Amino acid sequence: MSQDAIREIRDGHRCPKVQNVPFVESFNMDLAQPQSRSVRLNGLATCLRLEGVYWNILSEIASYNSCSVNAVLSYVDREVHLRYGGVKNFSGLIRVVCVTHLLQAEGLQLSPA
């Protein structure tokens, strides 16, 4: 176990009452369950595994843009290839795209660490 992980565990015990936590009694664990779906990225069939909450956000993005989830995913795939030559972890990229979408909807910006 890394020193950072040990430090986080130790620090977690110092903060017994965390304020404003989204993990509450009514938290829907189904949103955290990974779901694999067959998708087409620019005509190529593949499988994408994301937690339910991200599929929900992708549906919201697609609805907002009057298109399908496949169209949104194809757009992201095409843009990342054109701008950056691709990405190793497409699922991770999609998670970041979803979080960024929510932050922008709230008028917030997430700056790199």
Contact map, one row per residue, 1 for C-alpha under 8 A:
11101100000000000000000000000000000000000000000000000000000000000000000000000000000000000000000000000000000000000
11111100000000000000000000000000000000000000000000000000000000000000000000000000000000000000000000000000000000000
11111110000000000000000000000000000000000000000000000000000000000000000000000000000000000000000000000000000000000
01111111000000000000000000000000000000000000000000000000000000000000000000000000000000000000000000000000000000000
11111111100000000000000000000000000000000000000000000000000000000000000000000000000000000000000000000000000000000
11111111110000000000000000000000000000000000000000000000000000000000000000000000000000000000000000000000000000000
00111111111000000000000000000000000000000000000000000000000000000000000000000000000000000000000000000000000000000
00011111111100000000000000000000000000000000000000000000000000000000000000000000000000000000000000000000000000000
00001111111110000000000000000000000000000000000000000000000000000000000000000000000000000000000000000000000000000
00000111111111000000000000000000000000000000000000000000000000000000000000000000000000000000000000000000000000000
00000011111111100000000000000000000000000000000000000000000000000000000000000000000000000000000000000000000000000
00000001111111110000000000000000000000000000000000000000000000000000000000000000000000000000000000000000000000000
00000000111111110000000000000000000000000000000000000000000000000000000000000000000000000000000000000000000000000
00000000011111110000000000000000000000000000000000000000000000000000000000000000000000000000000000000000000000000
00000000001111111100000000000000000000000000000000000000000000000000000000000000000000000000000000000000000000000
00000000000111111100000000000000000000000000000000000000000000000000000000000000000000000000000000000000000000000
00000000000000111110000000000000000000000000000000000000000000000000000000000000000000000000000000000000000000000
00000000000000111111100000000000000000000000000000000000000000000000000000000000000000000000000000000000000000000
00000000000000001111100000000000000000000000000000000000000000000000000000000000000000000000000000000000000000000
00000000000000000111110000000000000000000000000000000000000000000000000000000000000000000000000000000000000000000
00000000000000000111111100000000000000000000000000000000000000000000000000000000000000000000000000000000000000000
00000000000000000001111100100000000000000000000000000000000000000000000000000000000000000000000000000000000000000
00000000000000000000111111100000000000000000000000000000000000000000000000000000000000000000000000000000000000000
00000000000000000000111111100000000000000000000000000000000000000000000000000000000000000000000000000000000000000
00000000000000000000001111100000000000000000000000000000000000000000000000000000000000000000000000000000000000000
00000000000000000000001111110000000000000000000000000000000000000000000000000000000000000000000000000000000000000
00000000000000000000011111111000000000000000000000000000000000000000000000000000000000000000000000000000000000000
00000000000000000000000001111111000000000000000000000000000000000000000000000000000000000000000000000000000000000
00000000000000000000000000111111100000000000000000000000000000000000000000000000000000000000000000000000000000000
00000000000000000000000000011111100000000000000000010000000000000000000000000000000000000000000000000000000000000
00000000000000000000000000011111100000000000000000111000000000000000000000000000000000000000000000000000000000000
00000000000000000000000000011111110000000000000000111000000000000000000000000000000000000000000000000000000000000
00000000000000000000000000001111111000000000000000110000000000000000000000000000000000000000000000000000000000000
00000000000000000000000000000001111100000000000011110000000000000000000000000000000000000000000000000000000000000
00000000000000000000000000000000111110000000000011110000000000000000000000000000000000000000000000000000000000000
00000000000000000000000000000000011111000000001111000000000000000000000000000000000000000000000000000000000000000
00000000000000000000000000000000001111100000001110000000000000000000000000000000000000000000000000000000000000000
00000000000000000000000000000000000111110000111100000000000000000000000000000000000000000000000000000000000000000
00000000000000000000000000000000000011111000111100000000000000000000010000000000000000000000000000000000000000000
00000000000000000000000000000000000001111111110000000000000000000000010001000000000000000000000000000000000000000
00000000000000000000000000000000000000111111110000000000000000000000011011001000000000000000000000000000000000000
00000000000000000000000000000000000000011111000000000000000000000000000001101100000000000000000000000000000000000
00000000000000000000000000000000000000011111100000000000000000000000000000000000000000000000000000000000000000000
00000000000000000000000000000000000000011111110000000000000000000000000000000000000000000000000000000000000000000
00000000000000000000000000000000000001111011111000000000000000000000000000000000000000000000000000000000000000000
00000000000000000000000000000000000001111001111100000000000000000000000000000000000000000000000000000000000000000
00000000000000000000000000000000000111100000111110000000000000000000000000000000000000000000000000000000000000000
00000000000000000000000000000000000111100000011111000000000000000000000000000000000000000010000000000000000000000
00000000000000000000000000000000011110000000001111100000000000000000000000000000000000000010000000000000000000000
00000000000000000000000000000000011100000000000111110110000000000000000000000000000000000010001000000000000000000
00000000000000000000000000000011111000000000000011111110000000000000000000000000000000000000000000000000000000000
00000000000000000000000000000111111000000000000001111111000000000000000000000000000000000000000000000000000000000
00000000000000000000000000000011000000000000000000111111100000000000000000000000000000000000000000000000000000000
00000000000000000000000000000000000000000000000001111111110000000000000000000000000000000000001001000000000000000
00000000000000000000000000000000000000000000000001111111111000000000000000000000000000000000000000000000000000000
00000000000000000000000000000000000000000000000000011111111100000000000000000000000000000000000000000000000000000
00000000000000000000000000000000000000000000000000001111111110000000000000000000000000000000000001000000000000000
00000000000000000000000000000000000000000000000000000111111111000000100100000000000000000000000001000000000000000
00000000000000000000000000000000000000000000000000000011111111100001100000000000000000000000000000000000000000000
00000000000000000000000000000000000000000000000000000001111111110000000000000000000000000000000000000000000000000
00000000000000000000000000000000000000000000000000000000111111111000100100000000000000000000000000001000000000000
00000000000000000000000000000000000000000000000000000000011111111111101100000000000000000000000000000000000000000
00000000000000000000000000000000000000000000000000000000001111111111000000000000000000000000000000000000000000000
00000000000000000000000000000000000000000000000000000000000111111110000000000000000000000000000000000000000000000
00000000000000000000000000000000000000000000000000000000000011111110000000000000000000000000000000000000000000000
00000000000000000000000000000000000000000000000000000000000001111111000000000000000000000000000000000000000000000
00000000000000000000000000000000000000000000000000000000000001111111101100000000000000000000000000000000000000000
00000000000000000000000000000000000000000000000000000000001001100111111100000000000000000000000000000000000000000
00000000000000000000000000000000000000000000000000000000011011000011111110000000000000000000000000000000000000000
00000000000000000000000000000000000000111000000000000000000000000001111111000000000000000000000000000000000000000
00000000000000000000000000000000000000001000000000000000000001000011111111100000000000000000000000000000000000000
00000000000000000000000000000000000000000000000000000000010011000011111111110000000000000000000000000000000000000
00000000000000000000000000000000000000001000000000000000000000000000111111111000000000000000010000000000000000000
00000000000000000000000000000000000000011100000000000000000000000000011111111100000000000000000000000000000000000
00000000000000000000000000000000000000000100000000000000000000000000001111111110000000000000000000000000000000000
00000000000000000000000000000000000000000000000000000000000000000000000111111111000000000000000000000000000000000
00000000000000000000000000000000000000001100000000000000000000000000000011111111100001000100000000000000000000000
00000000000000000000000000000000000000000100000000000000000000000000000001111111110000000000000000000000000000000
00000000000000000000000000000000000000000000000000000000000000000000000000111111111000000000000000000000000000000
00000000000000000000000000000000000000000000000000000000000000000000000000011111111111100000000000000000000000000
00000000000000000000000000000000000000000000000000000000000000000000000000001111111111100000000000000000000000000
00000000000000000000000000000000000000000000000000000000000000000000000000000111111111000000000000000000000000000
00000000000000000000000000000000000000000000000000000000000000000000000000000011111111000000000000000000000000000
00000000000000000000000000000000000000000000000000000000000000000000000000000001111111100000000000000000000000000
00000000000000000000000000000000000000000000000000000000000000000000000000000001111111100000000000000000000000000
00000000000000000000000000000000000000000000000000000000000000000000000000001001111111110000000000000000000000000
00000000000000000000000000000000000000000000000000000000000000000000000000000001100111111100100000000000000000000
00000000000000000000000000000000000000000000000000000000000000000000000000000000000001111100000000000000000000000
00000000000000000000000000000000000000000000000000000000000000000000000000000000000000111111100000000000000000000
00000000000000000000000000000000000000000000000000000000000000000000000000001000000000111111110000000000000000000
00000000000000000000000000000000000000000000000111000000000000000000000000000000000000001111111000000000000000000
00000000000000000000000000000000000000000000000000000000000000000000000000000000000000001111111100000000000000000
00000000000000000000000000000000000000000000000000000000000000000000000000000000000000101111111110000000000000000
00000000000000000000000000000000000000000000000000000000000000000000000010000000000000000111111111000000000000000
00000000000000000000000000000000000000000000000001000100000000000000000000000000000000000011111111100000000000000
00000000000000000000000000000000000000000000000000000000000000000000000000000000000000000001111111110000000000000
00000000000000000000000000000000000000000000000000000000000000000000000000000000000000000000111111111000000000000
00000000000000000000000000000000000000000000000000000100110000000000000000000000000000000000011111111100000000000
00000000000000000000000000000000000000000000000000000000000000000000000000000000000000000000001111111110000000000
00000000000000000000000000000000000000000000000000000000000000000000000000000000000000000000000111111111000011000
00000000000000000000000000000000000000000000000000000000000010000000000000000000000000000000000011111111100000000
00000000000000000000000000000000000000000000000000000000000000000000000000000000000000000000000001111111110000000
00000000000000000000000000000000000000000000000000000000000000000000000000000000000000000000000000111111111111000
00000000000000000000000000000000000000000000000000000000000000000000000000000000000000000000000000011111111110000
00000000000000000000000000000000000000000000000000000000000000000000000000000000000000000000000000001111111100000
00000000000000000000000000000000000000000000000000000000000000000000000000000000000000000000000000000111111100000
00000000000000000000000000000000000000000000000000000000000000000000000000000000000000000000000000000011111110000
00000000000000000000000000000000000000000000000000000000000000000000000000000000000000000000000000000011111111000
00000000000000000000000000000000000000000000000000000000000000000000000000000000000000000000000000010011001111100
00000000000000000000000000000000000000000000000000000000000000000000000000000000000000000000000000010010000111110
00000000000000000000000000000000000000000000000000000000000000000000000000000000000000000000000000000000000011111
00000000000000000000000000000000000000000000000000000000000000000000000000000000000000000000000000000000000001111
00000000000000000000000000000000000000000000000000000000000000000000000000000000000000000000000000000000000000111
